[in-house]
Amino acid sequence: MTRILLTISVFLLISIWVFVGWKYAGLPEIIPTHFDMNGHMDGQDHKKIIWFLPSIATFLFFILFAVTRDIHSPMLNIPDNFRNKESVELFSYSILLSLLLLLGYTILKTVSMAEGKTNTLGNLFFVFLGLLFAVIGTNILIMFKKGKNG
């Protein structure tokens, strides 16, 4: 299961970079960069800022991937009975996948808004945001239960 999550995450990360590289030249000089609670644009900046989200996605990818390399790291604040390779990989890769879905979708909609094809992030943004919170919350609950049973 964890290999599948990692493979999908790698594919998404590469797709994000390819998509931004493909669309960058055709973007207007000013693009949407901030959105209100309803998903409507309320901030703009130069198009070069579009590279910021793929960079964040890459940074988070490497951090969450690195966490799985040393499950006994003191930097990994999890219960001792949760410190097995499978649990840590599932924890890291599930969060990574939900983060990449959220960031990738945000980039897709930002480009779509810049091209004048839509004027809002749409409801799927909030679905992906909810998924991220659900994945993090589920992992915290699992760790809490394992910590109490340990």
C-alpha positions as CSV (number, residue, x, y, z in Angstrom):
1,M,0.0,0.0,0.0
2,T,2.8,2.4,0.9
3,R,4.6,1.8,-2.4
4,I,1.4,2.7,-4.3
5,L,1.0,6.0,-2.2
6,L,4.6,6.9,-2.9
7,T,4.4,6.1,-6.6
8,I,1.2,8.2,-7.0
9,S,2.9,11.0,-5.1
10,V,6.0,10.9,-7.3
11,F,3.8,11.0,-10.4
12,L,1.8,13.9,-9.0
13,L,4.9,15.9,-8.1
14,I,6.4,15.4,-11.6
15,S,3.0,16.3,-13.1
16,I,2.8,19.5,-11.1
17,W,6.3,20.6,-12.4
18,V,5.5,19.6,-16.0
19,F,2.1,21.4,-15.9
20,V,3.6,24.6,-14.6
21,G,6.5,24.5,-17.1
22,W,4.0,23.8,-19.9
23,K,1.6,26.7,-19.0
24,Y,4.1,29.3,-17.7
25,A,4.9,31.0,-21.0
26,G,1.2,31.5,-21.9
27,L,0.2,33.0,-18.6
28,P,-0.6,36.7,-18.3
29,E,2.0,38.8,-16.4
30,I,-0.4,39.0,-13.4
31,I,-2.0,35.9,-12.0
32,P,-4.2,35.1,-9.0
33,T,-2.2,34.3,-5.9
34,H,-4.6,34.5,-3.0
35,F,-8.2,33.4,-2.4
36,D,-10.9,34.2,0.1
37,M,-12.9,31.7,2.1
38,N,-15.3,31.2,-0.8
39,G,-12.5,30.4,-3.2
40,H,-12.7,33.7,-5.0
41,M,-9.5,35.5,-6.0
42,D,-8.6,38.4,-3.7
43,G,-4.9,38.8,-4.4
44,Q,-2.6,38.9,-7.5
45,D,1.1,38.9,-8.2
46,H,3.6,38.4,-11.0
47,K,3.4,35.1,-12.9
48,K,6.8,34.0,-11.7
49,I,5.2,33.3,-8.2
50,I,3.5,30.2,-9.8
51,W,6.8,28.4,-9.2
52,F,6.4,28.8,-5.5
53,L,3.8,26.0,-5.1
54,P,5.7,23.4,-7.0
55,S,8.7,24.3,-4.8
56,I,6.7,23.9,-1.6
57,A,5.4,20.6,-2.9
58,T,8.9,19.4,-3.6
59,F,10.2,20.6,-0.2
60,L,7.3,18.7,1.6
61,F,7.9,15.6,-0.5
62,F,11.6,15.4,0.5
63,I,10.8,16.1,4.2
64,L,8.0,13.5,4.4
65,F,10.1,11.0,2.4
66,A,13.1,11.6,4.7
67,V,11.0,10.9,7.7
68,T,10.6,7.3,6.5
69,R,14.4,6.8,6.2
70,D,15.0,6.9,10.0
71,I,12.0,5.8,12.1
72,H,14.0,6.2,15.3
73,S,14.9,9.9,14.7
74,P,14.3,12.0,17.7
75,M,12.8,14.6,15.3
76,L,9.9,12.2,14.7
77,N,7.6,12.8,17.6
78,I,5.5,9.7,17.6
79,P,4.7,6.9,20.1
80,D,7.4,4.2,20.4
81,N,5.0,1.5,19.5
82,F,4.1,3.4,16.3
83,R,7.8,3.4,15.2
84,N,7.8,0.7,12.6
85,K,8.6,1.2,8.9
86,E,5.1,0.4,7.7
87,S,3.3,2.7,10.1
88,V,5.7,5.6,9.5
89,E,5.5,5.2,5.7
90,L,1.7,5.0,5.8
91,F,1.6,8.1,8.0
92,S,4.1,10.1,5.8
93,Y,2.9,9.0,2.4
94,S,-0.8,9.5,3.1
95,I,-0.2,13.0,4.3
96,L,2.1,13.6,1.3
97,L,-0.5,12.4,-1.2
98,S,-3.3,14.6,0.3
99,L,-0.9,17.6,0.3
100,L,0.1,17.1,-3.3
101,L,-3.5,16.7,-4.4
102,L,-4.4,20.0,-2.7
103,L,-1.4,21.9,-4.1
104,G,-1.8,20.4,-7.5
105,Y,-5.4,21.3,-7.7
106,T,-4.7,24.8,-6.5
107,I,-2.1,25.3,-9.3
108,L,-4.6,23.9,-11.8
109,K,-7.3,26.3,-10.7
110,T,-4.9,29.3,-10.5
111,V,-3.8,28.7,-14.1
112,S,-7.5,28.3,-15.1
113,M,-8.4,31.6,-13.5
114,A,-5.4,33.3,-15.0
115,E,-6.5,32.1,-18.4
116,G,-10.0,33.4,-17.7
117,K,-11.7,29.9,-17.8
118,T,-13.0,30.1,-14.2
119,N,-13.4,32.6,-11.4
120,T,-13.3,30.4,-8.3
121,L,-11.3,27.6,-6.8
122,G,-14.4,25.4,-6.9
123,N,-15.7,22.9,-4.3
124,L,-13.0,20.3,-5.1
125,F,-10.5,22.5,-3.3
126,F,-12.5,22.2,-0.1
127,V,-12.8,18.4,-0.6
128,F,-9.0,18.1,-0.9
129,L,-8.5,20.4,2.1
130,G,-11.0,18.2,4.1
131,L,-9.2,15.1,2.9
132,L,-5.9,16.6,4.3
133,F,-7.4,17.3,7.7
134,A,-9.1,13.9,7.8
135,V,-5.8,12.1,7.0
136,I,-3.9,14.1,9.6
137,G,-6.7,13.6,12.2
138,T,-6.9,9.9,11.5
139,N,-3.1,9.5,11.9
140,I,-3.2,11.5,15.2
141,L,-6.0,9.3,16.5
142,I,-4.2,6.1,15.6
143,M,-1.0,7.4,17.2
144,F,-2.9,8.4,20.3
145,K,-4.5,5.0,20.6
146,K,-1.2,3.2,20.1
147,G,0.4,5.5,22.6
148,K,-2.2,4.7,25.3
149,N,-2.0,0.9,24.5
150,G,1.8,0.9,24.6
